Amino acid sequence: MSTAPSPRRFEAARIIIVMGVSSSGKSTIGQSVARRLHVPFLDGDDYHPETNVEKMRTGTPLTDDDRWPWLERLSQALHEAADRKGASVGACSALKRAYRDYLVEKAGEPILFVYLHGDRQTIADRMAKRQHEYMPQSLLDSQFATLEVPDPETENVQLLPVTDGVEKLTMSVVKGLDHLKSFKRWQ
């Protein structure tokens, strides 16, 4: 008999947020998970007020005061989508613990955060290969400076490497969602 501890089970959640720094693959993986579960996908970028978009477009990092209204709008939209469809998936940087706690508070229910982690060079290489409407590569350092890596011992989080392929990452997330079995029509 093994004495190794069992893997931590996630707190049941109907809202899943794929998180990480820019270019970690949040939207790609979030969309893939949502398709697999047949639930709505909401991209956090769509909930930024125009003032935030303009700041980022000019290379100015957002402040906490810039982020609170954005996070509140996103959390409420995810909650409403989960009410309508039984579950929802979002993409949001959620870089600080306080942001993740705020999202949970404003949603009024547990959220499973899926943290896509990678080193700065891997992320910079990805960022250089894509064109984002308002997220210049110059903001990558501020993203890593802001990032507070989620702690699986104290947060409802699944940690996954950005270097895994889309299908592997999607399956890793979906396999941990036994409580959403009714949505797994692909099984």
N, C-alpha and C positions, 0 to 999 in steps of 0.2 A: 504494500500500500504506500502510495506517495505521500510525503509530508509537505509537498509544495502547496502553497496557497492556491485556491481556486481563482480563476480570473474574476475580476470585479464585474458584477452585473450592473448594467446601466439602470438608472431610475426610469421607469416607464414614462415616455413622453410622446405626445402626438405632434410636437413641433421639433424639427431637426434643423439646426443651423450649421452649415459647413463654413468654417472660419479659417482665417490665416491672413498672412500679409498679401499684398497685391501680387498677382501672377502665381499664386500657389495652386490655382485650379478650383477655387470655390464654386464659381458658376457652372463650370463643366461638370464637376462631380455632383453638385446640388441638382442640376437638371437631370442627370443620369439617375440619381436615386429617386427623384420625384417621378420620373417616367416609369421606373421599375415598380414603384408603389402605387402608381396611378393617382397621384395627388398633386395639388398645385405647387409650383415653384415660384418663389418671389425673390428677385435679385435686389439686395440691399441698395445697390447703386441707384435704383429707380425711386428710392424714397428720400434721397438727399434733396434738401431745398436748393434752389438755384444759387444762393450765396455760397453754399459749401462747394458746389460744382465749380464756380468761378475761382474760389480760393485754390482748389486743387489744380485747376487748369493753368493757373499762373505759377504753380510750384510752391504754394504756401501750405504748410501742414495745417490740418484742422486742430482746433483746441477742443477740450472737453465741452465747453459751452456750445461749440458748433455741433457736437455729436449728440447731445441729449435729445433734442427734438427729433432728429433723424432716427435714433434708436427707438424712441417711443412710437413713431409712426410705423416703423417696420414691425415691431413686436405686436402692435395692435392688428396690423394687416395679417400677420401670420396666425394670430389667435382667431381672427374672423374666418380666414381660409380653412383652418382646422375645424372650426365649428360647422362650416358648410360641407366639407368633404371628409371629415374624420381625422385628417392629419394634414400637415403642410411641411414643406422643405424650403429653407431660405439660404441665401449666401450673404455673409456679412463678415467684415474683418474681425469684429469683436475682440480687439487686441488687448484690452485691459480686463482684469477680473471685475472691476467696477462696472464696465460696460456689459459684461455677461450677466452679472447680478441684476443690473437695471433691466435688461431684456426680459429676464425671468420675472422680475417684479411687475413690469408693465404688461407682460403677456398674462399674468395671473395664473401661471401653471408651469410645470417643469419643462425644460428645454434640454434636448441632447445636443451638445456641441461636438462637432466632428472637426478636430484640429488637423489641418494638412500642414505638416512641418517639413521644412527643408532649410539647408544652409544658405547663407546670403549669396554665394556664388551661383548656386543652382537656380535660385529665384531670379537673380540678375540676368542670367542667361535666358531664362524663359521670358522675362520682361522685355529684353532686347528683341525678341522674335515676334512680339505682338504689338498691335497698335491699340491703345486704349483712348477713348474719347477725352478723358481729362486726368489721367493718372500718369504723369511723367516719371521716367526712371529716377529723376532727381529726388523723388519722395520716398524711395525705397529705404534709405538710411533712417528716415524719420519713422517709418513703419516698424523696422526692427528695434529702434530705440524705444518705441511705445509698447511693443509686444511684451506682455506678461504671459509666459507659457502656462497654459492651463495645467492644473495639478489633478491627476486622476484619483488621488486619494481624497480630495475635498470638493471636486467639481464633477458634474455629470458630463463627462467628456470621453471621447474615443480619439486616440492619437494615431494618425496614419501618415506614412511618409509620402511626400509629393512625387517621389521617384517611381512609385508603383503605377501601373497603367490604370486607365479609366475603369475598365471592367473589374479588375481586382479591387480597386478602391470601392466601387459601387457595391460589389458583393460583400466586402468587409463590413460596410455600413448596414446593409439590408439584413445580413445574417444576425445582427445584434438586435433586431427589432421584432422579436417573437410576439410581443404584445400587439403588433400591427399585422398579424398573420392574415387577417381577412383581406388585406390590401395586396398580398403577395400572389397575384394571379398568375405570375410566371412560373410558380412551383408546380 
